[in-house]
Amino acid sequence: MTPHSNPLGAVVHCADLISSELADMKALIAASTKSSPQLAVFGQRCEAVIDNVSVIISCCAHQRRIIDDILTLSKLDSKLLTIAPSLTDVNSMLVELEKMFEADAQKFDVKLRVEKNLGKTQWAMLDTGRLTQVLTNLITNATKFTQKEAERTVTIKVGVSRTRPSERDLDVEWIPAGIARERSHAGTGAGTDDEIYLHFTVSDTGCGFDEEQKSRIFERFSQASPRTHSKYGGSGLGLFISREMIELQGGEIGVSSRPGHGATFAFYIAARSAEAPQPAQQLPARMRLSRNQKSENGKVKLSILVVEDNLVNQKVLRMQLQKLGHEVYVVSHGGEALAFLQTTSLWKGNSTTSKVHISIVLMDVEMPVMNGLECTRKIREAESEGLIVGSVGLSRLPIVAVSANAREGQVQLARESGVDDAISKPFRVADLMPIIERLVLV
């Protein structure tokens, strides 16, 4: 969502790398058999710098949320925001969401619990990006308002029903609907005729709020009290936007809270149950990626092709991936990517002569000479013509679109071009790796 030239992504990557290097230095000091006042002071200073880097990362995340909120608000006001359902593995989506918040929860000693009751529902037609945006906002708020309390617990409950949930079902009071908007239908040809309601509850043991404050928190640029911004930050847009997006998906949102007793936010959206996609044909087992191919840190070693035109992003992303033990190749645009692939073992006739075995491609979308979507289409054409035989263990070469526009319509366009998944800039490598592992490891 941020402009293509925004350096925020490089800032996040560099901050993560600094934090990781300092953590390694602390570990070396702790493992040292020598002890001296100088080493002790150095370790303390490393810890202080790590704390400062954490502030940088938090500020970057906050800036990204503000930018996203303002752009989403602009789309809402212009009636340009649409809901784009796609076939979604609901359980996998929730697992990835939980992984996103694991680090923050551990950092602030917040216990994060997820309770799922999906029954037989695994696949559904829904807008994963917009649903994740709502859940991210609610979980971020819950963590933020809980981290300074004596008891720090955030509980996320997920369920599915065939009937529209009531206030009593979710133990909240619905917030009156906002501006009347035409509901975006959740169904497409890929779903069944069965409409379902996915409902979500996010509860925390935070500071809570009273009835007067509750009446304000869903208004634009509004928070529970003036003290909220000075103590916790925020733009006052998150809940307003969440309500609007939930209503666009045929749902409602509600809340219950008392001062000093935490808060519970619950909502539901309409979706359609769907059949699981047909599994892709696998290559012979002897060609599959083995989990025994490990790097020095004991993890699976992958060969990753990074297609990125920004030199700073190239450098810091390469360093981060290499630090995790992966082999990284970098090119600057789609044309170079195609030329490089012709030198790898994936290209027809090179299986025994090339020592470069690419596992996955991270494809920037906006690049000069040849953009990422055009390059992806050409890669898929080469596969259909038998020129590219697919990565080891997979029926085709996995491609992840890396873009400032990784949302609804843009993601759908990328998928139509042949990418397997997408991540939005700025991102953290900790958020990227679960996507890579899901696509590559077999």
C-alpha positions in Angstrom: 0.0 0.0 0.0 3.0 2.3 0.5 4.5 4.0 -2.6 7.0 1.9 -4.4 10.0 4.2 -3.6 9.2 4.3 0.2 12.3 3.3 2.1 10.3 1.9 5.0 10.9 -1.7 3.9 14.7 -1.3 3.9 14.5 0.4 7.4 12.6 -2.6 8.8 15.0 -5.2 7.2 18.1 -3.3 8.5 16.6 -3.0 12.0 15.9 -6.7 12.0 19.4 -7.5 10.9 21.0 -5.2 13.5 18.8 -6.8 16.2 19.8 -10.3 15.1 23.5 -9.5 15.0 23.4 -7.9 18.5 21.6 -10.9 19.9 24.3 -13.2 18.4 27.0 -11.0 20.1 25.2 -11.2 23.4 25.1 -15.0 23.1 28.9 -15.0 22.4 29.5 -12.9 25.5 27.4 -15.2 27.6 29.2 -18.3 26.2 32.6 -16.8 26.8 34.8 -18.5 29.4 36.4 -15.1 30.2 34.8 -12.6 32.4 35.7 -8.9 32.7 33.9 -5.6 33.6 34.4 -4.5 29.9 32.5 -7.6 28.6 29.7 -7.1 31.1 29.3 -3.4 30.0 29.4 -4.4 26.4 26.7 -6.9 26.9 24.5 -4.3 28.7 25.1 -1.9 25.8 24.1 -4.6 23.3 20.8 -5.0 25.2 20.2 -1.3 25.2 20.7 -1.1 21.5 18.4 -4.1 20.9 15.7 -2.2 22.9 16.3 0.9 20.7 16.1 -1.2 17.5 12.8 -2.7 18.8 11.4 0.9 19.0 12.5 1.5 15.4 10.6 -1.6 14.3 7.5 -0.7 16.3 7.5 2.8 14.8 7.8 1.5 11.3 4.9 -0.9 11.9 2.9 2.0 13.3 3.7 4.2 10.3 2.7 1.4 7.9 -0.7 1.0 9.8 -1.3 4.7 9.6 -0.6 4.8 5.8 -2.8 1.8 5.2 -5.6 3.3 7.3 -5.5 6.6 5.5 -5.5 4.9 2.0 -8.3 2.6 3.0 -10.3 5.5 4.4 -9.8 7.3 1.1 -11.1 4.3 -0.8 -14.1 4.0 1.5 -15.0 7.7 1.1 -14.7 7.3 -2.7 -16.7 4.1 -2.7 -13.8 2.4 -4.4 -13.1 -0.3 -1.8 -14.4 -3.6 -2.9 -14.4 -7.1 -1.4 -12.7 -9.7 -3.6 -13.4 -13.3 -2.3 -11.0 -16.0 -3.2 -10.7 -19.7 -2.2 -9.2 -19.7 1.3 -8.0 -22.4 3.6 -9.4 -21.0 6.8 -7.3 -23.0 9.2 -4.1 -22.1 7.4 -5.0 -18.4 7.4 -5.5 -18.6 11.2 -2.2 -20.4 11.7 -0.3 -17.7 9.7 -2.1 -15.0 11.7 -1.1 -16.6 15.0 2.6 -16.8 13.8 2.5 -13.0 12.9 1.8 -12.1 16.6 3.9 -14.7 18.3 7.0 -12.5 18.5 5.1 -9.4 19.8 3.3 -11.6 22.4 6.5 -13.0 23.7 8.2 -9.6 23.7 5.6 -8.2 26.0 5.0 -11.4 27.9 1.4 -11.6 26.7 -0.2 -15.0 26.6 -1.9 -15.5 23.2 -4.5 -18.2 23.0 -6.4 -19.3 19.9 -9.5 -21.5 20.1 -10.9 -22.8 16.9 -14.2 -24.6 16.3 -14.6 -24.8 12.5 -16.3 -28.2 12.4 -16.1 -29.6 8.9 -15.4 -26.2 7.3 -11.9 -25.9 5.9 -12.3 -24.0 2.7 -14.4 -20.9 2.1 -14.8 -18.1 -0.4 -13.8 -14.9 1.4 -11.5 -11.9 1.1 -8.5 -13.1 3.1 -6.8 -9.7 2.9 -9.7 -7.7 4.3 -10.5 -10.3 7.0 -6.8 -10.4 8.1 -6.7 -6.6 8.2 -9.7 -6.5 10.7 -8.2 -9.3 12.8 -4.8 -7.7 12.8 -6.3 -4.4 14.1 -8.2 -6.1 16.9 -5.3 -8.3 18.0 -2.9 -5.4 17.8 -5.2 -3.3 20.0 -5.7 -6.2 22.5 -2.0 -6.7 22.8 -1.3 -3.0 23.2 -3.9 -2.4 25.9 -2.9 -5.5 27.8 0.9 -5.3 27.9 1.0 -3.0 30.9 -1.4 -5.0 33.0 -0.6 -7.5 35.8 -2.5 -10.3 33.9 -1.7 -10.3 30.2 -3.8 -12.6 28.1 -5.4 -12.2 24.7 -7.8 -14.9 23.6 -9.0 -15.4 20.0 -12.0 -17.6 19.3 -13.1 -18.6 15.9 -16.3 -20.4 14.9 -18.7 -21.1 12.1 -22.5 -21.3 11.9 -25.2 -21.7 9.3 -27.3 -19.0 10.9 -26.5 -15.3 11.5 -24.9 -15.0 15.0 -26.8 -12.9 17.6 -25.5 -10.6 20.3 -26.3 -13.3 22.8 -24.3 -15.9 20.9 -21.1 -13.8 21.0 -21.8 -12.0 24.3 -21.5 -8.5 23.0 -23.7 -5.5 22.0 -23.7 -4.8 18.3 -22.5 -1.4 17.2 -25.1 0.5 15.0 -24.3 0.2 11.3 -22.2 3.0 9.7 -22.9 4.6 6.4 -25.2 2.4 4.3 -23.1 0.5 1.8 -24.1 -2.1 -0.7 -23.0 -5.5 0.6 -20.3 -7.1 -1.5 -21.5 -10.7 -2.2 -19.1 -13.3 -0.9 -20.0 -16.1 -3.3 -18.4 -16.8 -6.7 -18.6 -19.7 -9.0 -15.9 -21.6 -7.1 -18.1 -21.9 -3.9 -21.0 -24.1 -3.1 -24.5 -22.8 -2.6 -24.2 -23.0 1.2 -23.8 -19.6 2.9 -22.0 -19.7 6.2 -21.1 -17.2 8.9 -17.6 -17.1 10.3 -17.5 -15.4 13.7 -14.5 -14.1 15.6 -14.0 -13.0 19.2 -10.9 -11.2 20.5 -10.8 -10.8 24.3 -8.2 -9.2 26.5 -7.4 -8.6 30.1 -6.5 -5.0 29.5 -7.6 -1.7 30.9 -11.2 -1.8 29.5 -13.4 1.2 29.0 -16.8 2.6 30.0 -20.1 3.1 28.1 -19.3 6.7 27.2 -16.0 5.7 25.8 -17.5 2.8 23.9 -19.8 5.2 22.0 -16.8 7.0 20.5 -14.3 4.3 19.6 -15.9 3.3 16.3 -16.0 6.9 15.0 -13.3 8.1 12.6 -10.2 9.7 14.1 -11.6 9.0 17.6 -10.3 7.1 20.5 -11.7 6.2 23.9 -10.2 9.3 25.6 -7.5 11.9 24.9 -5.3 10.0 27.3 -5.5 6.9 25.0 -3.4 8.6 22.3 -0.7 9.9 24.6 -0.3 6.6 26.4 -0.9 4.0 23.7 -0.6 5.9 20.4 -2.8 5.1 17.3 -4.6 7.1 14.7 -8.2 6.5 15.8 -9.1 5.0 12.4 -8.6 1.2 12.9 -12.0 0.4 14.5 -13.9 2.7 12.2 -12.4 1.0 9.1 -12.8 -2.4 10.6 -16.6 -1.8 11.1 -16.9 -0.6 7.5 -15.1 -3.6 6.1 -17.1 -6.0 8.2 -20.4 -4.5 7.0 -19.2 -4.7 3.4 -18.8 -8.5 4.0 -22.4 -8.8 5.3 -21.5 -8.8 9.0 -21.6 -6.8 12.2 -19.2 -6.0 15.0 -19.9 -5.6 18.7 -18.1 -5.0 22.0 -18.5 -5.5 25.7 -16.2 -4.0 28.3 -15.9 -2.6 31.8 -13.1 -0.4 33.2 -10.4 -2.5 34.7 -11.9 -5.8 33.4 -10.6 -5.9 29.8 -12.6 -5.8 26.6 -14.2 -8.3 24.2 -14.7 -7.4 20.5 -16.7 -9.9 18.3 -17.8 -9.8 14.7 -19.0 -12.1 12.0 -18.9 -12.1 8.2 -20.9 -13.9 5.6 -19.0 -16.3 3.4 -19.6 -19.4 1.3 -18.3 -22.9 2.0 -16.2 -24.3 -0.8 -14.6 -27.5 -2.0 -10.9 -28.1 -1.6 -8.9 -27.4 -4.7 -7.6 -30.3 -6.7 -4.0 -31.2 -5.5 -1.3 -30.3 -7.9 0.5 -33.3 -9.5 3.7 -34.1 -7.6 7.0 -35.0 -9.2 8.5 -38.4 -8.2 9.5 -38.7 -4.6 13.2 -38.9 -5.4 13.0 -35.3 -6.7 11.3 -33.8 -3.7 13.1 -31.4 -1.4 14.4 -33.3 1.6 14.1 -31.9 5.1 17.6 -33.4 5.7 19.2 -30.8 3.5 20.1 -28.5 6.4 22.3 -25.4 6.7 24.7 -24.7 9.5 21.9 -23.5 11.8 20.1 -26.8 11.5 17.3 -25.5 9.3 16.4 -26.4 5.7 18.6 -24.6 3.2 16.8 -23.1 0.2 18.0 -21.4 -2.9 16.1 -18.2 -3.3 16.0 -15.9 -6.3 15.2 -12.3 -5.4 14.0 -10.2 -8.2 14.1 -6.6 -6.9 15.2 -3.3 -8.5 16.0 -1.3 -5.3 19.6 -1.8 -4.5 19.2 -1.1 -0.8 16.4 -3.7 -0.6 18.5 -6.2 -2.5 21.4 -5.8 -0.1 19.5 -6.1 3.2 17.1 -8.8 2.1 20.1 -10.9 0.8 21.9 -10.5 4.1 18.8 -11.5 6.2 18.1 -14.6 4.1 21.7 -15.6 4.1 21.8 -15.2 7.9 19.0 -17.8 8.0 21.3 -20.2 6.1 19.7 -19.8 2.6 21.5 -19.4 -0.7 20.4 -16.2 -2.4 20.7 -14.9 -5.9 19.7 -11.4 -6.9 18.6 -9.8 -10.2 17.2 -6.3 -10.9 14.2 -6.9 -13.2 12.1 -9.5 -14.9 14.3 -9.7 -18.0 17.4 -10.5 -15.9 15.3 -13.1 -14.0 14.4 -15.0 -17.2 18.0 -14.9 -18.4 19.2 -16.2 -15.0 16.7 -19.1 -14.9 18.1 -20.3 -18.2 21.4 -21.0 -16.5 19.8 -23.0 -13.6 19.0 -26.7 -13.3 15.3 -25.8 -13.8 15.9 -25.1 -17.5 15.5 -27.9 -20.0 18.8 -29.6 -20.6 20.5 -28.1 -17.6 19.6 -30.7 -14.9 23.0 -32.3 -14.9 25.2 -29.4 -15.9 24.0 -26.6 -13.6 24.7 -26.5 -9.9 22.1 -23.7 -9.3 18.9 -25.3 -8.0 16.3 -22.5 -7.4 13.6 -23.4 -4.7 11.5 -20.3 -4.9 11.3 -16.8 -6.5 10.6 -13.5 -4.6 9.2 -11.3 -7.3 8.9 -7.6 -6.9 5.9 -6.4 -9.0 6.9 -2.8 -10.0 10.3 -2.8 -11.8 11.7 -1.2 -15.0 12.5 -3.1 -18.2 10.1 -6.0 -17.3 7.7 -5.9 -14.3 7.1 -8.8 -12.0 3.7 -9.9 -13.4 4.9 -10.0 -17.0 8.0 -12.0 -15.9 5.7 -14.4 -13.9 3.5 -15.0 -17.0 6.6 -15.7 -19.1 7.8 -18.2 -16.5 4.5 -20.0 -16.5 4.5 -20.0 -20.4 8.0 -21.6 -20.3 6.7 -24.2 -17.9 3.8 -25.0 -20.1 6.2 -25.4 -23.1 8.4 -27.7 -21.1 11.4 -25.3 -20.9 11.2 -25.0 -17.1 10.6 -28.3 -15.3 9.6 -27.0 -11.9 11.4 -26.8 -8.6 12.4 -29.9 -6.8 9.4 -31.7 -5.3 6.9 -29.3 -6.9 4.9 -29.3 -10.0 6.0 -25.7 -10.8 8.4 -23.1 -9.5 6.8 -21.2 -6.5 6.6 -17.4 -6.9 5.8 -14.9 -4.2 4.8 -11.5 -5.3 6.5 -8.8 -3.2 4.7 -5.5 -3.7 3.4 -2.3 -2.1 0.0 -3.4 -3.6 -0.6 -6.8 -2.0 -4.3 -6.4 -1.5 -7.6 -7.7 -2.9 -7.8 -6.7 -6.6 -4.0 -6.5 -6.9 -3.5 -9.9 -5.4 -6.1 -11.4 -7.6 -4.4 -9.9 -10.7 -1.1 -11.3 -9.5 -2.6 -14.7 -9.0 -4.1 -14.6 -12.5 -0.6 -13.9 -13.7 0.6 -17.0 -12.0 2.1 -16.1 -8.6 1.4 -18.5 -5.7 1.1 -15.9 -2.9 1.8 -12.3 -2.1 3.2 -10.2 0.7 2.9 -6.4 1.2 5.8 -4.1 1.6 7.2 -3.2 4.1 7.4 -6.7 5.5 9.6 -8.6 8.0 11.4 -11.7 7.0 9.8 -13.4 10.0 6.5 -12.9 8.3 7.8 -14.0 4.9 9.4 -17.3 5.9 6.1 -19.1 6.8 4.8 -18.3 3.3 8.0 -19.6 1.8 8.0 -22.8 3.9 4.3 -23.5 3.1 5.0 -23.3 -0.6 8.3 -25.1 -0.8 8.6 -27.7 2.0 7.0 -31.0 1.2 
